[in-house]
Amino acid sequence: MVGAGIAGIQASLDLAESGYLVYLVESSPAIGGTMPMLDKTFPTNDCSMCILSPKLVECGRHLNIKTYTCADVVDVQGEPGNFTVTIRQRPRYVDVDKCKGCGECAEACPIDVPSEFDQGIGERKAIYKPYAQAFPNAYVIDKENCIECGACEEACQAGAIDHSMEEETIELNVGAVVLCPGFQKFDPSQLTYYGYGKYPNVLTSLEFERILSASGPFQGHLVRPYDKKEPRRIAWIQCVGSRNCRIDHGYCSSVCCMYAIKEAVIAKEHSKEPLETTIFYMDMRTYGKGFEKYYNRAKDEQGVRFIRSRVYEITEVEDESKNLRIRYAEEDGTICEEEFDLVVLSVGLEPSPGVMELCRKLELTLNKYGFAEPAPLTGVGTNKPGIFVAGAFSAPKDIPETVMQASAAAGASASLLAEARGTLVKEKEFPPEKDVSGQPPRIGVFVCHCGVNIGSVVNVPEVVEMARNLPNVVYAGEYLYACSQDSQAAMKQIIEEYGLNRVVVASCSPRTHKPLFQETVREAGLNRALFEMANIRDQCSWVHMHEPVKATEKAKDLVKMVVAKAALLEPIPQIAAGVTKAALVIGGGVSGMTSALSLADLGYRVHLVEKEQQLGGMARRIRHGLKGEEVQPFLNDLVAKVMSHPNIEVYTGTEVQAVAGYVGNFVTTLTDGKELQHGVAVIATGGEEYKPTEYLYGESDRVFTQLELEEALAAGDPRIENAKTFVLIQCVGSREPERPYCSRVCCGKSVKLALKLKEKNPSANVFVLYRDIRTYGFLEDYYQEARRKGVLFIRYNPENKPLVEKKNGLLKVSVTDHVLSVPVVIEADVIGLAAAIVAPESNRQLSQLFKVPLNEDGFFLEAHMKLRPVDFTSEGIFMAGLAHGPKNLEENIAQAKAAAGRASTILSKDHLESHGVVAVVQQDKCAACLTCVRLCPYNAPKIRNYAAEIEPLLCQGCGTCAGECPNKAITLQGYKDHMQMSMSKALFREV
């Protein structure tokens, strides 16, 4: 695994959990990549470090992931299944095994240098740890700035510092290679008209992230680095280093629009006084799932101002304020000037230069911008068999797409190495569980600052002091980051040292962090049920950020309550069950077939269910991919592989009728009565094309949808062959109140259709009427090509949409020109409508059968938009393709492989354990009234011998049955009535 950003981490974890040994190679001193530098993530506004930290710890302590930091892959020789990889590991000058991460060395170091992690606006020492939660939890010496004074060596009591370390060359034998080296941000100093590097109040977007971040140089306080004053007006300038052919950066960097909106929204939250935020942009490219709604909320509810414009230059105001003046042109050509306190440049993404030499040695195909060129319609493949790509190295992309592609690369690698699965891995062993029955509670309370996420609002020392005086508490301490690797180690040591038999952590959300802490408690020999959390971030510091006294009092109350509950916690035995080594894939389109084939190649049996009589789905209507790929030969080959694969059984013309069971052991009944047993399920039901009711569709045979126009073009339809003027109208059924999402593929598809029409008839007039051109990534090249070839793009506003009329047998399209603000009438021979992608109605039935959620648009809702983009909250069920949301064919293929890769982490195991928090029935109280059976969303209760029983592996611990049982016969382990009563009493108890 070359690169240990979020792509490398996710791919490593997926492979390690699937039974493979992974070597994770990272050139910097710590894993994590760019994600730890971010403040929040869009569109959920989760704290970036908070959601990443559990992954860092999980990766760091996984027995089957061997990490090499300060290391570069310099050569790869061999063939798939048998590569020899040469690594050059640079000296760290600190022994990772000896270093305790205490920081005494850094305190002693007299040298201050700009911090790369803080983008140069903060400082670090010559001996440093990149960031607090870094793995490895060890320091590194920057020899270029070290003065060899020996102060760090004297301060280090562990004897970890070794100035004599030398570079090492390491050879590894591996079966597959995944290249995920990430990206570097564009350096805007080369665009002198923006004043970056000249004016101190012009920043890059990543520098601004460090200002906003709780772990940044200003602890999350929104100030200008120049004079530490809080800005009143901030501007963002888009497409800096993107969509600029003059500097060979013609591509769109895909993420900038959304991160600028996010920064503008979060900046308003951070500002103590009213803040004006303005975004200068060309096209607003909020094409991802949930992005358009985030954009609309920012614009309509949160007061972010958007100006469609061209920025010419930034100059500094000639006074002591050092404010900035932006000179820009509006759409109609009007030249305007505005003054701002701070300007943020939304810089683009460039390929990582560190792997260029390796790519040349491998003769890996790169595109003209230096990014890896994935093999067509593979999602992650390259021109070199056995070498895969993931993340921003293959194209600029955001975190969810990076995580998807990482899981896809893991799945593709695993398929190649299926025969070797399990041969080199180690099984994790936990110490014998301590018997705490009969012992008085000995509670440890660990309170987290979360940098300043919590600590800047909640008085953490005060909370800790209060906790020390609570009944049964024998230890209370405060931690900068409780989820970091060193804090986890300290927690285990303290459990042993103080003889703790109950543990409470007061930090952030148990949704993201409880499993991490429970794992640590298990490693210390305690049952995982003897742990509880108080969420003093979401429920205190975030919601009461301007009321520190009240937030602190509330945090104290929460800790009191959780400690009272912890005293009553009891061990809950985990129940293991075997795994059925088979998968159910629902949907026989490209996504479903790709998932099925990937799982079958891994050696698992696959049941592929398709409601139509033939496989292929919507792809049967597509002739060319967005990059010109021939889709039909690819589809025919895919169908042939699926139909002939010995591990795949295909059921066409049938649907799912009933589902029972739980992760590892599902039983699904089809409409023909056949029962299928499987351990996992992949839902890949595809999407449908919206049938327009506007623009005379259905009234004129010369008005087509995009798919219909593509089919007619391929078939040589005379209506197309004889046409001279074409009008393509975007956002038909999308970005409307009924469907307030972007269908993502339409702009790229229209541009490709326009080019095909021009190719067929260069003299044809082709007009594209659009709201925003969303040709993200390298699709931007096709947009520029279309403009060069004479395709005319006219923007329209949603308040003044194009009007299509039929007069005297002619189709007339009226639209207002966005530059001249005058009406334009086009006599069209053919009109193409970029119709929305909509979710099929069958999603609702499957949602009820599998007990998995849909979003408000009818697409399936993932467990976490950033880090679990193909998982459902219900374990063992995954999604792929258009069932998840609109995306193009290549992206669907990557997501389908990702779903298979994630499913493999379950199917590769011989047994699974219950999570522990499950409902139990006191059978002598049960009246077999069926209330629980009717209400349970997971079908966990069953009536046996005139009383209810709960299937522990099916139960998700929601507590619905316990709350509704009329006879109080059901309790939820860990949430018993006397625990809740104890918490209520503790709330009103003075300490």
Secondary structure, 3 states (H helix, E strand, C coil): CECCCHHHHHHHHHHHHCCCCEEEECCCCCCCCCHHHCCEECCCCEEHHHHHHHHHHHHHHCCCEEEECCEEEEEEEEECCEEEEEEEECCCCECCCCCCCCCHHHHHCCCEEECCCCCCCCEEECEECCCCCCCCCCCEECCCCCCCCCHHHHHCCCCCECCCCCCEEEEEEECCEEECCCEEECCHHHCHHHCCCCCCCEEEHHHHHHHHCCCCCCCCCCCCCCCCCCCCEEEEEEEECCCEHHHCECCCCCCHHHHHHHHHHHHHHHCCCCCEEEEEECCCCCCCCCHHHHHHHHHHCCCCEEEEEEEEEEEECCCCCCCEEEEEEECCCCEEEEEECEEEEEECEEECHHHHHHHHHHCCCECCCCCECCCCCCCCECCCCCEEECHHHCCCCCHHHHHHHHHHHHHHHHHHCHHHCCCCCCCCCCCCCCCCCCCCCCEEEEEECCCCCCCCCCCHHHHHHHHHCCCCEEEEEEECCCCCHHHHHHHHHHHHHHCCCEEEEEECCHHHHHHHHHHHHHHCCCCHHHEEEEECHHHHHCCCCCCHHHHHHHHHHHHHHHHHHHCCCCCCCCCEEECCCEEEEECCEHHHHHHHHHHHHCCCEEEEEECCCCCEHHHHHCCECCCCCEHHHHHHHHHHHHHHCCCEEEEECCCEEEEEEECCEEEEEECCCCEEEECEEEECCCCEECCCCCCCECCECCEEEHHHHHHHHHHCCHHHHCCCEEEEEEEECCCCCCCCCCCCCHHHHHHHHHHHHHHHCCCCEEEEEECCCCCCCCHHHHHHHHHHCCCEEEECCHHHCCEEEEECCEEEEEEECCCCCCEEEEEECEEEEEECEECCCHHHHHHHHHCCCECCCCCECCCECCCECCECCCCCEEECHHHCCCCCHHHHHHHHHHHHHHHHHHHCCCEEECCCCCEEECCCCCCCCCHHHHHCCCCCEEEECCEEEECCCCCCCCCHHHHHCCCCCEEECCCCHHHHHHHHHHHCCCC
